[in-house]
Amino acid sequence: MKKYLISAAVLAAFSVSAVAQTTVASEYYVVRDPATKKCTIVDSKPTGTTTTIVDNGTFKTRTEAETGMKTIKVCTQN
């Protein structure tokens, strides 16, 4: 009986860890709308042709994306 309880506890710990990692592992993208020529930050990878990922505009945190957007040439030009 102890074996089963220990096995269940270990399994539960790994399950919680896996769920936490998938939640934290989001990415942010700097995208540019070709019509307005404005850059924005989105948290899901753009699909389609209405917006495109700019330069190397993939970041792990929103703060990194905001800092990166300031250094991307097409985002700073008007």
mmJSON file of the N, C-alpha and C atoms, coordinates in Angstrom:
{"data_MODEL":{"atom_site":{
"group_PDB":["ATOM","ATOM","ATOM","ATOM","ATOM","ATOM","ATOM","ATOM","ATOM","ATOM","ATOM","ATOM","ATOM","ATOM","ATOM","ATOM","ATOM","ATOM","ATOM","ATOM","ATOM","ATOM","ATOM","ATOM","ATOM","ATOM","ATOM","ATOM","ATOM","ATOM","ATOM","ATOM","ATOM","ATOM","ATOM","ATOM","ATOM","ATOM","ATOM","ATOM","ATOM","ATOM","ATOM","ATOM","ATOM","ATOM","ATOM","ATOM","ATOM","ATOM","ATOM","ATOM","ATOM","ATOM","ATOM","ATOM","ATOM","ATOM","ATOM","ATOM","ATOM","ATOM","ATOM","ATOM","ATOM","ATOM","ATOM","ATOM","ATOM","ATOM","ATOM","ATOM","ATOM","ATOM","ATOM","ATOM","ATOM","ATOM","ATOM","ATOM","ATOM","ATOM","ATOM","ATOM","ATOM","ATOM","ATOM","ATOM","ATOM","ATOM","ATOM","ATOM","ATOM","ATOM","ATOM","ATOM","ATOM","ATOM","ATOM","ATOM","ATOM","ATOM","ATOM","ATOM","ATOM","ATOM","ATOM","ATOM","ATOM","ATOM","ATOM","ATOM","ATOM","ATOM","ATOM","ATOM","ATOM","ATOM","ATOM","ATOM","ATOM","ATOM","ATOM","ATOM","ATOM","ATOM","ATOM","ATOM","ATOM","ATOM","ATOM","ATOM","ATOM","ATOM","ATOM","ATOM","ATOM","ATOM","ATOM","ATOM","ATOM","ATOM","ATOM","ATOM","ATOM","ATOM","ATOM","ATOM","ATOM","ATOM","ATOM","ATOM","ATOM","ATOM","ATOM","ATOM","ATOM","ATOM","ATOM","ATOM","ATOM","ATOM","ATOM","ATOM","ATOM","ATOM","ATOM","ATOM","ATOM","ATOM","ATOM","ATOM","ATOM","ATOM","ATOM","ATOM","ATOM","ATOM","ATOM","ATOM","ATOM","ATOM","ATOM","ATOM","ATOM","ATOM","ATOM","ATOM","ATOM","ATOM","ATOM","ATOM","ATOM","ATOM","ATOM","ATOM","ATOM","ATOM","ATOM","ATOM","ATOM","ATOM","ATOM","ATOM","ATOM","ATOM","ATOM","ATOM","ATOM","ATOM","ATOM","ATOM","ATOM","ATOM","ATOM","ATOM","ATOM","ATOM","ATOM","ATOM","ATOM","ATOM","ATOM","ATOM","ATOM","ATOM","ATOM","ATOM","ATOM","ATOM","ATOM","ATOM","ATOM","ATOM"],
"id":[1,2,3,4,5,6,7,8,9,10,11,12,13,14,15,16,17,18,19,20,21,22,23,24,25,26,27,28,29,30,31,32,33,34,35,36,37,38,39,40,41,42,43,44,45,46,47,48,49,50,51,52,53,54,55,56,57,58,59,60,61,62,63,64,65,66,67,68,69,70,71,72,73,74,75,76,77,78,79,80,81,82,83,84,85,86,87,88,89,90,91,92,93,94,95,96,97,98,99,100,101,102,103,104,105,106,107,108,109,110,111,112,113,114,115,116,117,118,119,120,121,122,123,124,125,126,127,128,129,130,131,132,133,134,135,136,137,138,139,140,141,142,143,144,145,146,147,148,149,150,151,152,153,154,155,156,157,158,159,160,161,162,163,164,165,166,167,168,169,170,171,172,173,174,175,176,177,178,179,180,181,182,183,184,185,186,187,188,189,190,191,192,193,194,195,196,197,198,199,200,201,202,203,204,205,206,207,208,209,210,211,212,213,214,215,216,217,218,219,220,221,222,223,224,225,226,227,228,229,230,231,232,233,234],
"type_symbol":["N","C","C","N","C","C","N","C","C","N","C","C","N","C","C","N","C","C","N","C","C","N","C","C","N","C","C","N","C","C","N","C","C","N","C","C","N","C","C","N","C","C","N","C","C","N","C","C","N","C","C","N","C","C","N","C","C","N","C","C","N","C","C","N","C","C","N","C","C","N","C","C","N","C","C","N","C","C","N","C","C","N","C","C","N","C","C","N","C","C","N","C","C","N","C","C","N","C","C","N","C","C","N","C","C","N","C","C","N","C","C","N","C","C","N","C","C","N","C","C","N","C","C","N","C","C","N","C","C","N","C","C","N","C","C","N","C","C","N","C","C","N","C","C","N","C","C","N","C","C","N","C","C","N","C","C","N","C","C","N","C","C","N","C","C","N","C","C","N","C","C","N","C","C","N","C","C","N","C","C","N","C","C","N","C","C","N","C","C","N","C","C","N","C","C","N","C","C","N","C","C","N","C","C","N","C","C","N","C","C","N","C","C","N","C","C","N","C","C","N","C","C","N","C","C","N","C","C","N","C","C","N","C","C"],
"label_atom_id":["N","CA","C","N","CA","C","N","CA","C","N","CA","C","N","CA","C","N","CA","C","N","CA","C","N","CA","C","N","CA","C","N","CA","C","N","CA","C","N","CA","C","N","CA","C","N","CA","C","N","CA","C","N","CA","C","N","CA","C","N","CA","C","N","CA","C","N","CA","C","N","CA","C","N","CA","C","N","CA","C","N","CA","C","N","CA","C","N","CA","C","N","CA","C","N","CA","C","N","CA","C","N","CA","C","N","CA","C","N","CA","C","N","CA","C","N","CA","C","N","CA","C","N","CA","C","N","CA","C","N","CA","C","N","CA","C","N","CA","C","N","CA","C","N","CA","C","N","CA","C","N","CA","C","N","CA","C","N","CA","C","N","CA","C","N","CA","C","N","CA","C","N","CA","C","N","CA","C","N","CA","C","N","CA","C","N","CA","C","N","CA","C","N","CA","C","N","CA","C","N","CA","C","N","CA","C","N","CA","C","N","CA","C","N","CA","C","N","CA","C","N","CA","C","N","CA","C","N","CA","C","N","CA","C","N","CA","C","N","CA","C","N","CA","C","N","CA","C","N","CA","C","N","CA","C","N","CA","C","N","CA","C","N","CA","C","N","CA","C","N","CA","C"],
"label_alt_id":[null,null,null,null,null,null,null,null,null,null,null,null,null,null,null,null,null,null,null,null,null,null,null,null,null,null,null,null,null,null,null,null,null,null,null,null,null,null,null,null,null,null,null,null,null,null,null,null,null,null,null,null,null,null,null,null,null,null,null,null,null,null,null,null,null,null,null,null,null,null,null,null,null,null,null,null,null,null,null,null,null,null,null,null,null,null,null,null,null,null,null,null,null,null,null,null,null,null,null,null,null,null,null,null,null,null,null,null,null,null,null,null,null,null,null,null,null,null,null,null,null,null,null,null,null,null,null,null,null,null,null,null,null,null,null,null,null,null,null,null,null,null,null,null,null,null,null,null,null,null,null,null,null,null,null,null,null,null,null,null,null,null,null,null,null,null,null,null,null,null,null,null,null,null,null,null,null,null,null,null,null,null,null,null,null,null,null,null,null,null,null,null,null,null,null,null,null,null,null,null,null,null,null,null,null,null,null,null,null,null,null,null,null,null,null,null,null,null,null,null,null,null,null,null,null,null,null,null,null,null,null,null,null,null],
"label_comp_id":["MET","MET","MET","LYS","LYS","LYS","LYS","LYS","LYS","TYR","TYR","TYR","LEU","LEU","LEU","ILE","ILE","ILE","SER","SER","SER","ALA","ALA","ALA","ALA","ALA","ALA","VAL","VAL","VAL","LEU","LEU","LEU","ALA","ALA","ALA","ALA","ALA","ALA","PHE","PHE","PHE","SER","SER","SER","VAL","VAL","VAL","SER","SER","SER","ALA","ALA","ALA","VAL","VAL","VAL","ALA","ALA","ALA","GLN","GLN","GLN","THR","THR","THR","THR","THR","THR","VAL","VAL","VAL","ALA","ALA","ALA","SER","SER","SER","GLU","GLU","GLU","TYR","TYR","TYR","TYR","TYR","TYR","VAL","VAL","VAL","VAL","VAL","VAL","ARG","ARG","ARG","ASP","ASP","ASP","PRO","PRO","PRO","ALA","ALA","ALA","THR","THR","THR","LYS","LYS","LYS","LYS","LYS","LYS","CYS","CYS","CYS","THR","THR","THR","ILE","ILE","ILE","VAL","VAL","VAL","ASP","ASP","ASP","SER","SER","SER","LYS","LYS","LYS","PRO","PRO","PRO","THR","THR","THR","GLY","GLY","GLY","THR","THR","THR","THR","THR","THR","THR","THR","THR","THR","THR","THR","ILE","ILE","ILE","VAL","VAL","VAL","ASP","ASP","ASP","ASN","ASN","ASN","GLY","GLY","GLY","THR","THR","THR","PHE","PHE","PHE","LYS","LYS","LYS","THR","THR","THR","ARG","ARG","ARG","THR","THR","THR","GLU","GLU","GLU","ALA","ALA","ALA","GLU","GLU","GLU","THR","THR","THR","GLY","GLY","GLY","MET","MET","MET","LYS","LYS","LYS","THR","THR","THR","ILE","ILE","ILE","LYS","LYS","LYS","VAL","VAL","VAL","CYS","CYS","CYS","THR","THR","THR","GLN","GLN","GLN","ASN","ASN","ASN"],
"label_asym_id":["A","A","A","A","A","A","A","A","A","A","A","A","A","A","A","A","A","A","A","A","A","A","A","A","A","A","A","A","A","A","A","A","A","A","A","A","A","A","A","A","A","A","A","A","A","A","A","A","A","A","A","A","A","A","A","A","A","A","A","A","A","A","A","A","A","A","A","A","A","A","A","A","A","A","A","A","A","A","A","A","A","A","A","A","A","A","A","A","A","A","A","A","A","A","A","A","A","A","A","A","A","A","A","A","A","A","A","A","A","A","A","A","A","A","A","A","A","A","A","A","A","A","A","A","A","A","A","A","A","A","A","A","A","A","A","A","A","A","A","A","A","A","A","A","A","A","A","A","A","A","A","A","A","A","A","A","A","A","A","A","A","A","A","A","A","A","A","A","A","A","A","A","A","A","A","A","A","A","A","A","A","A","A","A","A","A","A","A","A","A","A","A","A","A","A","A","A","A","A","A","A","A","A","A","A","A","A","A","A","A","A","A","A","A","A","A","A","A","A","A","A","A","A","A","A","A","A","A","A","A","A","A","A","A"],
"label_entity_id":["1","1","1","1","1","1","1","1","1","1","1","1","1","1","1","1","1","1","1","1","1","1","1","1","1","1","1","1","1","1","1","1","1","1","1","1","1","1","1","1","1","1","1","1","1","1","1","1","1","1","1","1","1","1","1","1","1","1","1","1","1","1","1","1","1","1","1","1","1","1","1","1","1","1","1","1","1","1","1","1","1","1","1","1","1","1","1","1","1","1","1","1","1","1","1","1","1","1","1","1","1","1","1","1","1","1","1","1","1","1","1","1","1","1","1","1","1","1","1","1","1","1","1","1","1","1","1","1","1","1","1","1","1","1","1","1","1","1","1","1","1","1","1","1","1","1","1","1","1","1","1","1","1","1","1","1","1","1","1","1","1","1","1","1","1","1","1","1","1","1","1","1","1","1","1","1","1","1","1","1","1","1","1","1","1","1","1","1","1","1","1","1","1","1","1","1","1","1","1","1","1","1","1","1","1","1","1","1","1","1","1","1","1","1","1","1","1","1","1","1","1","1","1","1","1","1","1","1","1","1","1","1","1","1"],
"label_seq_id":[1,1,1,2,2,2,3,3,3,4,4,4,5,5,5,6,6,6,7,7,7,8,8,8,9,9,9,10,10,10,11,11,11,12,12,12,13,13,13,14,14,14,15,15,15,16,16,16,17,17,17,18,18,18,19,19,19,20,20,20,21,21,21,22,22,22,23,23,23,24,24,24,25,25,25,26,26,26,27,27,27,28,28,28,29,29,29,30,30,30,31,31,31,32,32,32,33,33,33,34,34,34,35,35,35,36,36,36,37,37,37,38,38,38,39,39,39,40,40,40,41,41,41,42,42,42,43,43,43,44,44,44,45,45,45,46,46,46,47,47,47,48,48,48,49,49,49,50,50,50,51,51,51,52,52,52,53,53,53,54,54,54,55,55,55,56,56,56,57,57,57,58,58,58,59,59,59,60,60,60,61,61,61,62,62,62,63,63,63,64,64,64,65,65,65,66,66,66,67,67,67,68,68,68,69,69,69,70,70,70,71,71,71,72,72,72,73,73,73,74,74,74,75,75,75,76,76,76,77,77,77,78,78,78],
"pdbx_PDB_ins_code":[null,null,null,null,null,null,null,null,null,null,null,null,null,null,null,null,null,null,null,null,null,null,null,null,null,null,null,null,null,null,null,null,null,null,null,null,null,null,null,null,null,null,null,null,null,null,null,null,null,null,null,null,null,null,null,null,null,null,null,null,null,null,null,null,null,null,null,null,null,null,null,null,null,null,null,null,null,null,null,null,null,null,null,null,null,null,null,null,null,null,null,null,null,null,null,null,null,null,null,null,null,null,null,null,null,null,null,null,null,null,null,null,null,null,null,null,null,null,null,null,null,null,null,null,null,null,null,null,null,null,null,null,null,null,null,null,null,null,null,null,null,null,null,null,null,null,null,null,null,null,null,null,null,null,null,null,null,null,null,null,null,null,null,null,null,null,null,null,null,null,null,null,null,null,null,null,null,null,null,null,null,null,null,null,null,null,null,null,null,null,null,null,null,null,null,null,null,null,null,null,null,null,null,null,null,null,null,null,null,null,null,null,null,null,null,null,null,null,null,null,null,null,null,null,null,null,null,null,null,null,null,null,null,null],
"Cartn_x":[0.82,0.0,0.868,1.953,2.841,3.457,3.765,4.34,3.43,2.137,1.175,1.024,1.036,0.929,2.151,3.321,4.544,4.565,4.171,4.118,3.142,1.994,0.989,1.505,2.206,2.745,3.809,4.673,5.714,5.078,4.109,3.415,2.72,2.087,1.406,2.414,3.556,4.582,5.078,5.309,5.762,4.671,3.427,2.318,2.185,2.257,2.17,3.336,4.517,5.693,5.538,5.02,4.837,3.817,2.739,1.723,2.3,3.073,3.677,4.632,5.391,6.333,5.629,4.532,3.837,3.174,2.753,2.136,3.174,4.356,5.397,6.118,6.11,6.909,6.273,5.57,4.968,6.022,5.738,6.644,5.896,6.648,6.088,6.73,5.958,6.416,6.22,7.22,7.078,6.611,5.423,4.841,4.568,4.508,4.277,3.099,2.167,1.019,1.437,1.403,1.871,1.019,-0.246,-1.129,-0.82,-0.705,-0.459,1.024,1.848,3.291,3.628,2.772,2.977,3.384,4.303,4.735,3.963,3.621,2.964,3.546,3.237,3.691,2.474,2.593,1.512,2.063,1.166,1.616,1.311,0.862,0.677,1.295,1.843,2.528,1.527,1.817,0.869,0.779,-0.426,-0.648,-1.358,-1.038,-1.664,-0.757,-1.339,-0.537,-0.838,-1.729,-2.069,-0.965,-0.198,0.946,2.112,3.317,4.503,5.43,6.15,7.14,8.29,8.681,9.716,11.088,12.035,13.438,13.535,14.194,14.263,13.331,12.064,11.107,10.45,11.169,10.635,11.36,10.583,11.164,10.481,11.175,10.645,9.745,9.987,9.155,8.658,7.601,7.053,8.046,8.755,9.75,10.843,11.319,12.331,11.781,10.528,9.912,9.807,9.446,9.346,10.712,11.731,13.089,13.563,13.298,13.697,13.015,11.744,11.003,11.634,12.201,12.851,14.123,14.712,15.955,15.755,14.537,14.26,14.017,14.801,14.814,13.44,12.736,11.436,10.382,10.598,9.657,9.935,11.134,11.48,11.361,11.228,11.077,9.615,9.388,8.014,7.937],
"Cartn_y":[-1.187,0.0,1.256,1.232,2.389,2.656,1.569,1.696,2.505,2.205,2.875,4.349,4.632,6.02,6.831,6.251,6.94,7.144,6.118,6.228,7.312,7.375,8.388,9.788,9.943,11.244,11.709,10.806,11.142,11.507,10.746,11.021,12.381,12.689,13.98,15.125,14.956,16.006,16.278,15.224,15.416,16.036,15.678,16.234,17.728,18.143,19.565,20.322,19.759,20.386,20.561,19.564,19.639,20.703,20.811,21.828,23.217,23.399,24.7,25.116,24.195,24.518,24.933,24.301,24.671,26.03,26.394,27.689,28.801,28.582,29.6,29.746,28.73,28.711,29.467,30.561,31.328,32.203,32.589,33.451,34.699,35.749,37.009,37.343,37.929,38.232,39.713,40.317,41.67,41.526,42.046,41.927,43.317,43.372,44.643,44.485,45.416,45.444,46.194,45.555,46.206,47.413,47.425,48.536,49.792,49.634,50.793,51.034,50.023,50.061,50.294,49.772,49.872,48.52,48.547,47.316,47.151,45.92,45.595,44.297,44.019,42.792,41.91,40.655,39.683,38.449,37.71,36.526,35.213,35.288,34.069,34.275,33.214,33.314,33.693,34.756,35.178,34.167,33.981,33.114,33.939,33.73,34.497,35.609,36.518,37.563,38.96,39.095,40.438,41.054,40.233,40.724,39.766,40.291,39.448,39.675,38.631,38.757,39.595,40.595,41.515,41.018,41.019,40.71,39.428,39.497,38.361,38.677,38.862,39.362,38.323,37.309,36.297,36.417,36.579,36.808,35.938,35.694,34.835,35.588,36.877,37.661,38.917,39.487,40.71,41.869,41.918,42.976,42.901,41.691,41.538,41.995,41.679,42.077,43.598,44.25,45.712,46.349,45.821,46.329,46.047,44.855,44.479,45.324,45.644,46.432,47.82,48.357,49.667,49.643,48.459,48.358,47.873,47.454,46.973,48.172,48.266,49.451,49.801,48.821,49.143,49.569,49.251,49.659,51.069,51.558,52.892,53.952,53.531,54.48,54.873,56.109,56.565,57.188],
"Cartn_z":[0.0,0.0,0.0,0.769,0.822,-0.555,-1.273,-2.614,-3.523,-3.451,-4.316,-3.941,-2.665,-2.211,-2.634,-2.49,-2.888,-4.397,-5.137,-6.6,-7.031,-6.398,-6.726,-6.406,-5.29,-4.905,-5.897,-6.313,-7.29,-8.628,-9.053,-10.305,-10.253,-9.148,-8.988,-9.037,-8.418,-8.424,-9.836,-10.616,-11.993,-12.851,-12.611,-13.39,-13.147,-11.894,-11.558,-12.182,-12.149,-12.727,-14.237,-14.911,-16.364,-16.737,-15.98,-16.253,-16.023,-14.988,-14.694,-15.805,-16.348,-17.399,-18.673,-19.03,-20.255,-20.111,-18.914,-18.694,-18.775,-18.239,-18.191,-19.526,-20.339,-21.551,-22.713,-22.446,-23.531,-24.203,-25.426,-26.164,-26.596,-26.826,-27.294,-28.629,-29.512,-30.858,-31.152,-31.8,-32.302,-33.745,-34.016,-35.352,-35.92,-37.249,-37.931,-38.879,-38.787,-39.687,-40.944,-42.109,-43.33,-43.749,-43.374,-43.752,-42.932,-41.62,-40.756,-40.502,-40.785,-40.543,-39.072,-38.199,-36.755,-36.203,-35.25,-34.582,-33.278,-32.972,-31.717,-31.175,-29.917,-29.268,-29.056,-29.484,-29.302,-28.596,-27.943,-27.202,-27.907,-29.15,-29.932,-31.308,-31.854,-33.138,-34.224,-34.977,-36.009,-37.146,-37.617,-38.764,-39.823,-41.046,-42.108,-42.604,-43.364,-43.999,-43.485,-42.508,-42.033,-41.189,-40.482,-39.711,-39.91,-39.781,-39.919,-38.737,-38.373,-37.306,-37.852,-37.112,-37.547,-37.12,-38.056,-37.78,-36.95,-35.804,-34.884,-33.718,-34.004,-33.026,-32.159,-31.724,-30.818,-29.484,-28.4,-27.08,-26.036,-24.93,-23.87,-22.898,-22.707,-21.799,-22.51,-21.988,-22.577,-22.426,-21.313,-21.097,-22.148,-22.451,-23.5,-24.849,-25.113,-26.374,-26.476,-25.388,-25.388,-25.632,-24.983,-25.182,-26.602,-27.093,-28.442,-29.507,-29.287,-30.263,-30.445,-29.381,-29.461,-30.297,-30.48,-31.241,-32.675,-32.998,-34.364,-35.266,-36.321,-37.182,-37.756,-38.318,-38.935,-37.91,-36.649,-35.614,-35.103,-35.314,-34.83,-35.912,-37.168,-38.274,-38.42,-38.83,-39.105,-40.462],
"occupancy":[1.0,1.0,1.0,1.0,1.0,1.0,1.0,1.0,1.0,1.0,1.0,1.0,1.0,1.0,1.0,1.0,1.0,1.0,1.0,1.0,1.0,1.0,1.0,1.0,1.0,1.0,1.0,1.0,1.0,1.0,1.0,1.0,1.0,1.0,1.0,1.0,1.0,1.0,1.0,1.0,1.0,1.0,1.0,1.0,1.0,1.0,1.0,1.0,1.0,1.0,1.0,1.0,1.0,1.0,1.0,1.0,1.0,1.0,1.0,1.0,1.0,1.0,1.0,1.0,1.0,1.0,1.0,1.0,1.0,1.0,1.0,1.0,1.0,1.0,1.0,1.0,1.0,1.0,1.0,1.0,1.0,1.0,1.0,1.0,1.0,1.0,1.0,1.0,1.0,1.0,1.0,1.0,1.0,1.0,1.0,1.0,1.0,1.0,1.0,1.0,1.0,1.0,1.0,1.0,1.0,1.0,1.0,1.0,1.0,1.0,1.0,1.0,1.0,1.0,1.0,1.0,1.0,1.0,1.0,1.0,1.0,1.0,1.0,1.0,1.0,1.0,1.0,1.0,1.0,1.0,1.0,1.0,1.0,1.0,1.0,1.0,1.0,1.0,1.0,1.0,1.0,1.0,1.0,1.0,1.0,1.0,1.0,1.0,1.0,1.0,1.0,1.0,1.0,1.0,1.0,1.0,1.0,1.0,1.0,1.0,1.0,1.0,1.0,1.0,1.0,1.0,1.0,1.0,1.0,1.0,1.0,1.0,1.0,1.0,1.0,1.0,1.0,1.0,1.0,1.0,1.0,1.0,1.0,1.0,1.0,1.0,1.0,1.0,1.0,1.0,1.0,1.0,1.0,1.0,1.0,1.0,1.0,1.0,1.0,1.0,1.0,1.0,1.0,1.0,1.0,1.0,1.0,1.0,1.0,1.0,1.0,1.0,1.0,1.0,1.0,1.0,1.0,1.0,1.0,1.0,1.0,1.0,1.0,1.0,1.0,1.0,1.0,1.0,1.0,1.0,1.0,1.0,1.0,1.0],
"B_iso_or_equiv":[0.0,0.0,0.0,0.0,0.0,0.0,0.0,0.0,0.0,0.0,0.0,0.0,0.0,0.0,0.0,0.0,0.0,0.0,0.0,0.0,0.0,0.0,0.0,0.0,0.0,0.0,0.0,0.0,0.0,0.0,0.0,0.0,0.0,0.0,0.0,0.0,0.0,0.0,0.0,0.0,0.0,0.0,0.0,0.0,0.0,0.0,0.0,0.0,0.0,0.0,0.0,0.0,0.0,0.0,0.0,0.0,0.0,0.0,0.0,0.0,0.0,0.0,0.0,0.0,0.0,0.0,0.0,0.0,0.0,0.0,0.0,0.0,0.0,0.0,0.0,0.0,0.0,0.0,0.0,0.0,0.0,0.0,0.0,0.0,0.0,0.0,0.0,0.0,0.0,0.0,0.0,0.0,0.0,0.0,0.0,0.0,0.0,0.0,0.0,0.0,0.0,0.0,0.0,0.0,0.0,0.0,0.0,0.0,0.0,0.0,0.0,0.0,0.0,0.0,0.0,0.0,0.0,0.0,0.0,0.0,0.0,0.0,0.0,0.0,0.0,0.0,0.0,0.0,0.0,0.0,0.0,0.0,0.0,0.0,0.0,0.0,0.0,0.0,0.0,0.0,0.0,0.0,0.0,0.0,0.0,0.0,0.0,0.0,0.0,0.0,0.0,0.0,0.0,0.0,0.0,0.0,0.0,0.0,0.0,0.0,0.0,0.0,0.0,0.0,0.0,0.0,0.0,0.0,0.0,0.0,0.0,0.0,0.0,0.0,0.0,0.0,0.0,0.0,0.0,0.0,0.0,0.0,0.0,0.0,0.0,0.0,0.0,0.0,0.0,0.0,0.0,0.0,0.0,0.0,0.0,0.0,0.0,0.0,0.0,0.0,0.0,0.0,0.0,0.0,0.0,0.0,0.0,0.0,0.0,0.0,0.0,0.0,0.0,0.0,0.0,0.0,0.0,0.0,0.0,0.0,0.0,0.0,0.0,0.0,0.0,0.0,0.0,0.0,0.0,0.0,0.0,0.0,0.0,0.0],
"pdbx_formal_charge":[null,null,null,null,null,null,null,null,null,null,null,null,null,null,null,null,null,null,null,null,null,null,null,null,null,null,null,null,null,null,null,null,null,null,null,null,null,null,null,null,null,null,null,null,null,null,null,null,null,null,null,null,null,null,null,null,null,null,null,null,null,null,null,null,null,null,null,null,null,null,null,null,null,null,null,null,null,null,null,null,null,null,null,null,null,null,null,null,null,null,null,null,null,null,null,null,null,null,null,null,null,null,null,null,null,null,null,null,null,null,null,null,null,null,null,null,null,null,null,null,null,null,null,null,null,null,null,null,null,null,null,null,null,null,null,null,null,null,null,null,null,null,null,null,null,null,null,null,null,null,null,null,null,null,null,null,null,null,null,null,null,null,null,null,null,null,null,null,null,null,null,null,null,null,null,null,null,null,null,null,null,null,null,null,null,null,null,null,null,null,null,null,null,null,null,null,null,null,null,null,null,null,null,null,null,null,null,null,null,null,null,null,null,null,null,null,null,null,null,null,null,null,null,null,null,null,null,null,null,null,null,null,null,null],
"auth_seq_id":[1,1,1,2,2,2,3,3,3,4,4,4,5,5,5,6,6,6,7,7,7,8,8,8,9,9,9,10,10,10,11,11,11,12,12,12,13,13,13,14,14,14,15,15,15,16,16,16,17,17,17,18,18,18,19,19,19,20,20,20,21,21,21,22,22,22,23,23,23,24,24,24,25,25,25,26,26,26,27,27,27,28,28,28,29,29,29,30,30,30,31,31,31,32,32,32,33,33,33,34,34,34,35,35,35,36,36,36,37,37,37,38,38,38,39,39,39,40,40,40,41,41,41,42,42,42,43,43,43,44,44,44,45,45,45,46,46,46,47,47,47,48,48,48,49,49,49,50,50,50,51,51,51,52,52,52,53,53,53,54,54,54,55,55,55,56,56,56,57,57,57,58,58,58,59,59,59,60,60,60,61,61,61,62,62,62,63,63,63,64,64,64,65,65,65,66,66,66,67,67,67,68,68,68,69,69,69,70,70,70,71,71,71,72,72,72,73,73,73,74,74,74,75,75,75,76,76,76,77,77,77,78,78,78],
"auth_comp_id":["MET","MET","MET","LYS","LYS","LYS","LYS","LYS","LYS","TYR","TYR","TYR","LEU","LEU","LEU","ILE","ILE","ILE","SER","SER","SER","ALA","ALA","ALA","ALA","ALA","ALA","VAL","VAL","VAL","LEU","LEU","LEU","ALA","ALA","ALA","ALA","ALA","ALA","PHE","PHE","PHE","SER","SER","SER","VAL","VAL","VAL","SER","SER","SER","ALA","ALA","ALA","VAL","VAL","VAL","ALA","ALA","ALA","GLN","GLN","GLN","THR","THR","THR","THR","THR","THR","VAL","VAL","VAL","ALA","ALA","ALA","SER","SER","SER","GLU","GLU","GLU","TYR","TYR","TYR","TYR","TYR","TYR","VAL","VAL","VAL","VAL","VAL","VAL","ARG","ARG","ARG","ASP","ASP","ASP","PRO","PRO","PRO","ALA","ALA","ALA","THR","THR","THR","LYS","LYS","LYS","LYS","LYS","LYS","CYS","CYS","CYS","THR","THR","THR","ILE","ILE","ILE","VAL","VAL","VAL","ASP","ASP","ASP","SER","SER","SER","LYS","LYS","LYS","PRO","PRO","PRO","THR","THR","THR","GLY","GLY","GLY","THR","THR","THR","THR","THR","THR","THR","THR","THR","THR","THR","THR","ILE","ILE","ILE","VAL","VAL","VAL","ASP","ASP","ASP","ASN","ASN","ASN","GLY","GLY","GLY","THR","THR","THR","PHE","PHE","PHE","LYS","LYS","LYS","THR","THR","THR","ARG","ARG","ARG","THR","THR","THR","GLU","GLU","GLU","ALA","ALA","ALA","GLU","GLU","GLU","THR","THR","THR","GLY","GLY","GLY","MET","MET","MET","LYS","LYS","LYS","THR","THR","THR","ILE","ILE","ILE","LYS","LYS","LYS","VAL","VAL","VAL","CYS","CYS","CYS","THR","THR","THR","GLN","GLN","GLN","ASN","ASN","ASN"],
"auth_asym_id":["A","A","A","A","A","A","A","A","A","A","A","A","A","A","A","A","A","A","A","A","A","A","A","A","A","A","A","A","A","A","A","A","A","A","A","A","A","A","A","A","A","A","A","A","A","A","A","A","A","A","A","A","A","A","A","A","A","A","A","A","A","A","A","A","A","A","A","A","A","A","A","A","A","A","A","A","A","A","A","A","A","A","A","A","A","A","A","A","A","A","A","A","A","A","A","A","A","A","A","A","A","A","A","A","A","A","A","A","A","A","A","A","A","A","A","A","A","A","A","A","A","A","A","A","A","A","A","A","A","A","A","A","A","A","A","A","A","A","A","A","A","A","A","A","A","A","A","A","A","A","A","A","A","A","A","A","A","A","A","A","A","A","A","A","A","A","A","A","A","A","A","A","A","A","A","A","A","A","A","A","A","A","A","A","A","A","A","A","A","A","A","A","A","A","A","A","A","A","A","A","A","A","A","A","A","A","A","A","A","A","A","A","A","A","A","A","A","A","A","A","A","A","A","A","A","A","A","A","A","A","A","A","A","A"],
"auth_atom_id":["N","CA","C","N","CA","C","N","CA","C","N","CA","C","N","CA","C","N","CA","C","N","CA","C","N","CA","C","N","CA","C","N","CA","C","N","CA","C","N","CA","C","N","CA","C","N","CA","C","N","CA","C","N","CA","C","N","CA","C","N","CA","C","N","CA","C","N","CA","C","N","CA","C","N","CA","C","N","CA","C","N","CA","C","N","CA","C","N","CA","C","N","CA","C","N","CA","C","N","CA","C","N","CA","C","N","CA","C","N","CA","C","N","CA","C","N","CA","C","N","CA","C","N","CA","C","N","CA","C","N","CA","C","N","CA","C","N","CA","C","N","CA","C","N","CA","C","N","CA","C","N","CA","C","N","CA","C","N","CA","C","N","CA","C","N","CA","C","N","CA","C","N","CA","C","N","CA","C","N","CA","C","N","CA","C","N","CA","C","N","CA","C","N","CA","C","N","CA","C","N","CA","C","N","CA","C","N","CA","C","N","CA","C","N","CA","C","N","CA","C","N","CA","C","N","CA","C","N","CA","C","N","CA","C","N","CA","C","N","CA","C","N","CA","C","N","CA","C","N","CA","C","N","CA","C","N","CA","C","N","CA","C","N","CA","C","N","CA","C","N","CA","C"],
"pdbx_PDB_model_num":[1,1,1,1,1,1,1,1,1,1,1,1,1,1,1,1,1,1,1,1,1,1,1,1,1,1,1,1,1,1,1,1,1,1,1,1,1,1,1,1,1,1,1,1,1,1,1,1,1,1,1,1,1,1,1,1,1,1,1,1,1,1,1,1,1,1,1,1,1,1,1,1,1,1,1,1,1,1,1,1,1,1,1,1,1,1,1,1,1,1,1,1,1,1,1,1,1,1,1,1,1,1,1,1,1,1,1,1,1,1,1,1,1,1,1,1,1,1,1,1,1,1,1,1,1,1,1,1,1,1,1,1,1,1,1,1,1,1,1,1,1,1,1,1,1,1,1,1,1,1,1,1,1,1,1,1,1,1,1,1,1,1,1,1,1,1,1,1,1,1,1,1,1,1,1,1,1,1,1,1,1,1,1,1,1,1,1,1,1,1,1,1,1,1,1,1,1,1,1,1,1,1,1,1,1,1,1,1,1,1,1,1,1,1,1,1,1,1,1,1,1,1,1,1,1,1,1,1,1,1,1,1,1,1]
}}}
